[in-house]
Every structure is written in structure tokens, then in C-alpha cells.
Amino acid sequence: MYLKWQCPLCKDIVISNSFRHHQMDFCKCEETGVDLEEYGCRYSTNFFNELKKTLKEYDYNFFEEITICMKEQGYDIDIKISDRLYIKLSDVMKIREFEDEMLEGLK
């Protein structure tokens, strides 16, 4: 899941990613931060009521979708999808670059 939010102070738009564990995402002014996890969310802000108004949720797994598409197009990716996704770290980093580009498009 992805959470799009805007800092009430600097108006920076940030997208937090629940698939990247223990990662607090901060805005440009660093006065607001969000750590989105699979089963919860932590906020670091003095302006929660204002932040709450900007939250928009995307319940989709771009990472897994990109991985499946790359595999179908013939990329050499070791993948096993059942309950879990197993993949080499070098492939994870490549896919995260694509995922970041797609998330920039949501802003």
C-alpha cells in the first residue's frame, strides 16, 4: 500500500510505501514524517489534523506487478510467488528504481 500526503508547512508531496519497512519518510522541511507499515502507521508531526486532510491511500503493489512484468518479458529474475516473493537483492534495487519512477507520477 502507498500513502500520498502533503506537509502542512512546506506543501511538499510525499508518497510513503508500506513495503519498505522501518523507513520514516520526511518532507523537504523535515517537520512532518510518516512511517507506513503493513499493519499500521507512525506520524511525526505537530500538525496531524492538517496532515490528515491530505492523506490519500493507494492499495496496490507496484513492486510485485513490475516484477511479474519483467519476468514475463524475459528478464533474468529469480522469482517465486506464493505467499512470499523471493528475489535477488540486485533485482530488488532495479525494481525499486522503476517503482520510485511510477510513484513520482502519482504526485
LINDALIN-V126612 format. One line per field, one symbol per residue. psi: psi as a letter, one per 40 degrees, with the letter a starting at -180 (. if undefined). burial: + if it has 9 or more other ideal C-beta (glycine too) atoms within 8 Angstrom, else -. A space follows every 10 residues. Layout:
psi = ???
burial = ???
This chain:
psi = iihhihhdce ehhihiheeg ifhhhiidef ehihghidea hiigiefddd dddehhhhgi gddddddddd ddeeighhih hbeihhiidd dddddddddd ddddee.
burial = +++++++++- -+-+++++-- ---++++-+- +++++++--- +-+++-+--- +--++--+-- -+++++++-+ +-----+-+- ----+-+--- ++--++-++- -++--+-
